[in-house]
């Protein structure tokens, strides 16, 4: 009975896109508002970077500078490198989109695309919608706070290519593997304790083999993204777990890669409220797949 109640009342029901959400803004003077692409189409750039952002006008510039520095270094070593940077403004009440567009104009970044959600979906929904329109051979998402050193993407790319099978690969950043490398992780004691507790809960519910499910720094081959994101249901913080479940059910290789990470002030999470919400959401996700309400099958 309790399981049925959890499934009924906690199962996410993603909304359809509003018409305006099918378009993005860029600094192309002739066609500033352009229609989004599709994950189903062939790749047109080497890398898609999706950044979910909600009220991030203050923290976003740090990440944008980090990405710009990385792209400049990458192009010095690889002149033909191409990318797109998709800022998914998830219904922000501040000037997140304006800050992104001003940064693009200031630095001449034509690859930056700003998408504005009419109504907030949640981090998972913003990531999913960004991935569904991405054009890269490899696709990644990263948090808007710049907590993870962006250049660590090179390590993810290397490991993804090493583990790739039949075009399928997922590489995820991990803040729990620093003992295996020289990476640095700086977090508060309360955050470390909560992460330990959440990892234990995730393991009890049968999601095993990944030490850090929640790090907001994940990379996908295009084919892996096609297998995962069209089937996503979860739009809030627990969406990472559904990604890993879909990968496991479909036999997609997942490799964890140590990353440099530091805690950044200004998190949108409420430690108590969101921890309870995530626990209930995770139970609903697990039950829906166990009961066959959701499926990883293409049928």
N, C-alpha and C positions, 0 to 999 in steps of 0.2 A: 504494500500500500504506500509506504513512504517513498519507495523507488519510483512508483507511478507518479506521485506528486512532484518529485524532483524533475522527472522527465517532462511533465506537463507544464510546470510553471517556470522552470529554469532553462529550458531548451531555447537557444537563440533563434530568432526569426529575422534574418537579414532583409532589409527593405530594398526595393528596386532603386536604381539610380534616377535622380531627377535629371531632366534634359540638360540643364546647365552643367551637370557633373560629367558630361561626355566631352567636355572641352577643357583646354588648358590655355594659360597665358604664357607668352614668351616675349622676347625683345625683338622679334622679327617685325620690322616696321610696317611691312605690307600686309601681313596676316597675323596680327597679334593674338587673336583668339582662334585656336585651331582645334580640330577634332582629334580626340585620343586614338591611338592605335589599338591593336589587339594582340594578346598573347598567342592567338592562333596563327598569326601571320609569321613570315620568315623574319629572322633577326636582321636588323639593319645597322646595329652598333655592337661594339665589343662588350660593353658593360652598361647595365641599367642600375642606377642607384635610387632606391625608393626611400623617402624620409617621411614617416608619419609625424605630423606636427599639430599640436593643439595648444594655443596660447603660448607660442615659443618665440615671440619677438625679441626677447632678451638673450636667450641661449642659442638660437639658431645661427647667428653670425659666426660663432666659434666653430661650429661644424662646417659651415660653408667655406671658411678660410682653410680649414684642415683638408677638405676635399679639393679645393683649388690648388693648394700646394702639392697634393699627391698627383693630381692630373698633370701639372706642369713638370714634375719630376718624371712621371711615366712617359710623357711625350718627348722628353729629352732623350730617353733611352729607347723609345719606340715611337717613331714619328707618326705612324699610321694609326695610333690608338684612338678609338672613338668611344663616346659614352653619351649617356643622357642622365640628367639629374631631375628626378620627379619629386617635387615637394607636395605632399598630400596634406593640405590645410583642412583639418577635420572639424570644420565649423567653428574656427577660432573667433573669439570676441575681441581680440586685440589686432595688431597690424602684422600678423605672421606673414600673410601673402605679400603685403606691401614691402616688408623687409626683404623677403626673398627676391622680389622683382627689382628692388633698388640695388641689391647686391649684384644681380645679373647685369643691370645697366652700367653700374660703376666699373665692373671688371670685364664687360663685353662677353658675358657667358651666354651664348645663344643656345647652349645645350640644356639650360635650366627651364623646366616646365612647372608651372604652379597650377595645381588643381584645387578648387575650393568646394568643399562639401557644404550643402545647404544646411544639413542637420548633422550633428556629431554622431558618428558611428561607434567610435572607440578605436583604440590603437590597432587591433586586429583587423577591423573593417577597413581602416585607412591603408594598411599594408596590403591587404588582399586586393582592394580596388586599384592600387598602384601597380601591383604585379600583373593584374589582368590586362593592363594597357602597355606594359613594358616591351621594349623592342630589342633588348640585349641578348647576346649569345650566352652571357652569364648575367644573372639578376641577383641583387642583394638588397637587403634593407638594413638600415641602421637608425638608432635613436637620434632624435634631434638635439639632445643635450651635449653631444660630442664626448660622452663619457669614455668611449672606446677609441683608441688611437686609430685613425682611419687607415693609415698605411699598413696596418695589420691585415688588410684585405689581401695583400700579396701572399701571405701565408695560407689564407683560406683558399685562394685560387690554386696555389700549388698543390695543396692536399686534395682539393676537389678533383683536379685533373689526374692525380695519382690513383684515386679510388673510383673514378668514373667507370661505369659498366653500361654498355649499350646506350651511351648518351645520358645516363642518369647519375647525378651526384648532388649531394647536399653537404656543405661544410658549415659548421656553426662555431661561433666564438665561444670560448669557455673561460669563466673567471675562476674556475676551480682546479685548473690544471697547471697553475703557475709553478708548482713544485717540479714539473717536468721540463721547465724551460726557464729563461731569464726574464719572463714577463712580470709586470708589476700590477698588483690589484690592491686598491685602497678602498675599504668600505667600513662603515660603522659597525660596532659590535651588535647592535639590535638588528641591523640589516643582515649581517652574517648569520645570526641565530634564526631569523625568519626564513632565510634561504635554506638553511639546514632542515628546518621543520617542514617546509614546503617540499623539498626533495624527498624526505622520508614519506610524506603523504602520497606523492606521485608514484613512488616505488611500490607502496602498498596497493595502489590501484592498478598496478601492472605495467606502468610505463618505465621500463628499465633500460640500462645500458648507456644513459646520457647523464653526465654529472651536473651539467648546468643547462636546464631546458629554457630558462628565461632570458638569457643574454640577448640583447637587441642588436645582434650583429650576425646575420645569417646569409649564406650565399647558395645559389641554386644554378644548376645547368638549366638551359631553356626547357629541355624535355622534362626534367624533374618538376619545374614550376608548372608546366602544363598538366602534369599528373596530380598536382597538389591543389593549387589555388582555385580552380573552377569548382572544387568539391568542398571548399571551406564553408563552415557554418558560423563559427565563433568570431565575434567582432570585438570582444573585450580582451583583457590582459592574458587570459588563458589560451589564446589562439595558438601560441607556440606549441602547446601540447598536442593540439589537433594536427598541426603540421607534422610532428614527429610520429603520431599514430598513422596518418595517411602514408607517410614514407615507409613505415614498418610493414603495414598491410600490403603495400605494393612492391616490397623488396628493393626500395631505393637505398643505396649506400649512404650512410650518414657518418661523418667523421667530425670529431671535436678538435678544435685548434686553440691552444692558449692565446689569449689576447691581453694587451695592456689596458687596464680599466681603472677609473677612479670615480668615486661618488661625486655627483654634481648636485648642488642645492637647487631647489625649485621643482622637485618631483611632483607630479599630479596625483600620485597615489596616496591614499589614506591607509596607513599601516594596518589598523584594526578592521575598518569597513571593507577595504578591498581584499584583505587576506581571507575574510569570511566569504566574500563574494566569489573569489577565485576558487575556494574549496568547493563551494556548491556548483559552480560552473564546471569544474573538472569532473565532479561526480556525474553531472548531467551528460557531459561529452562521453564519458566511458560507458554509461548506461545506454545511450543512443546507439553506439556502435555494437555493444554486446547484444542488444535486443533486436538489431537489424533495422532500426528506424533510419539510420544513416549507413551508407556503404561507400567503400573505396572503389567499387566496381564502376566501370564506364557505362554499364547497362542501367 
